Amino acid sequence: MANNHKAMIIYGAESLSHVDEQEAASILNVAKKGGITAIDTAALYKGSERLLGQLDVALDFTIHTKTPGVIPGCMSQESIINGMEQSLHDLHLDKVEIYYLHTADSATPLEETLSAIQQLYKHGKFDKLGISNLSTEQVQDLYDLAKEKSMILPSVYQGNYNPVARHAEKNLFPLLRKLGIKFYAYSPLAGGFLAKSARDLRGDNMHGRWSRDDPVGQIYHKLYNRPSLVAALEQWERLAHENGMKMAEMAYRWILYDSALKPELGDKIIIGSRRASQLEETLEIAHKGPLKKFVLHQIDLIWQSVENEAPIDNMQD
């Protein structure tokens, strides 16, 4: 895999919320050997920051984390200041490379949120401001206010992006390019949707993150278990098998080589894994290069078939 594509991969540590310390250490060892240099986590990912701190990962990786919570009031000054203090304590760090606003908060004035962020920045708690799960309009409003108040400007946007969630291409990407903001894509497999069979989605025996008894599983079912998307999944599965690929391989190769992401502009993708062997397989897949033009055309047709029903991100369906 070309170096500029290899550098696109960040390890998504939400997955570490579901593993023990021994497995986490094995996963991160694979990440290090595979050339991954950054880890994405969040206060919302239960136990992830604490586990990363226990493993002293900052010796080998730069760390990105996020403001706490996604409920009204989560972006208040008190919440942000206290949240950063707790995150740094759990991570055993004095600062992180990127600190994200995890989502919008209509209950808190934007200027209050940005003032808290500016205070943390002035005290050296982070190097770069990230934003996540904001609409195009919210990005513009935040950028304009930060610029007007001479506050730190966002330089990274983290958002949902995969072959069946491409709304960002229409309006968000052009704005980010205009403002000089990089795009970091989460959920390149649509939370694992693009590696499952339609038969599984229609059944009641889903396990792991797709269990209907799991809060995260309930979110994924709400986002992706919709008639047009399940029908598209059947097409996706058939297309991958007819072209000698696993479904996950096709999704990863698309986002790394054939999507609207631009490694030369600093765009990246966030890849999670609950097993070291799974991450090894993913990193091997990433060496295989771009997809054939026929396959790309079929992927575009799949997107067209689900565009009106596809989710925007993990916060907005």
Summary of the structure (lengths in Angstrom):
residues: 317
radius of gyration: 19.0
end to end distance: 34.0
largest distance: 55.2
contacts: 1055
relative contact order: 0.13
helix: 51%
strand: 14%
